[in-house]
Amino acid sequence: MELAPDSCILLNDGHKMPVIGYGTYAPQEVPKSLAEESVRIALEVGYRHIDCAFIYGNEVEVGRAIREKIAGGTLKREDIFYTGKLWLTDQAPERVRPAIERSLRDLQLDYMDLFLIHNPMELKPGDDPNPIDENGKVIYHNTDIRDTWKVMEDCKAAGLTKSIGVSSFNRRQLELILNMPDLRYKPVCNQVECHIYFNQTKLLGFCKSHDIVLVAFAVLGSSRDKGWVDQDSPYILKDPTLIAVAKKYSRTPAQVAMRHLLQRETVVLAKSFNPERIKENFQVFDFELSDEDMKTLNELDRNMRYCNGNKWPDHPKCPFHDEY
């Protein structure tokens, strides 16, 4: 499977998405300025796909780095693929368009390349991104996701975003949208956790059968954010089998973990604030894993999520209770 640094995957609406994206999420304690510096480095290294979200709280900084590269003449806006996300308190139909417009103002960009529903677990609409009641419990909400999707379609039709998709949806939740009688645009992608310990084979197969791209996050494990992740969970990059395969190719475990997903025809989001790692993680185009090594890595699957929705396990729309 030949891949080049400028390799893209064709989306079902005719647009193209670079097969490797640079992820910009970081735990709260990480300074926002790091996102700006890291995006700048990522664009210099060769990344053209930048993945961000309103809730990351760094759209201003990420937008500044993108605009700086454009202003410097090294890149044009159309060279960069920017992904943003609709937060859970903005899924009520009347809040969708104001949400993307707010993000575009913060970014100081005219359009997004991709706008995703961040996750199907809706919270109480409003300006507080984490609404809680007097007992400290998060306040859930329930809008029909199809009504949210109709306004997502309007945003695409209005040119605010070129493509629209979803994140962390299970098969049943995807089917709700796919089976809409008046569907104008299918989701182009489903961005989900995917790595050697959670290889998403069934969901990947379902998405492929509907011409929906699976975009993988937490591909190297996760940032191990204490709010989301069990601190006793194993480290992917310390897996002995992965390390052995990496040695065979004279590569890092991270490079092999990413290459494995690329060869499964997923789009891969890589995340690091270390300049050397940012560069290293992009060097996955000049080697190819054998069928035998692909099989070996496939067999490492443990059906284990890092981001398991443990904050809201009782949410009626929690996507993680279904098999896939």
Secondary structure, 3 states (H helix, E strand, C coil): CCCCCCCEEECCCCCEEECEEEECCCCCCCCCHHHHHHHHHHHHHCCCEEECCHHHCCHHHHHHHHHHHHHCCCCCHHHCEEEEEECHHHCCHHHHHHHHHHHHHHHCCCCEEEEEECCCCCECCCCCCCCECCCCCECECCCCHHHHHHHHHHHHHCCCEEEEEEECCCHHHHHHHHCCCCCCCCCCEEEEECECCECCHHHHHHHHHCCCEEEEECCCCCCCCCCCCCCCCCCHHHCHHHHHHHHHCCCCHHHHHHHHHHHCCCEEEECCCCHHHHHHHCCCCCCCCCHHHHHHHHCCCCCCCCCCCCCCCCCCCCHHHCCC
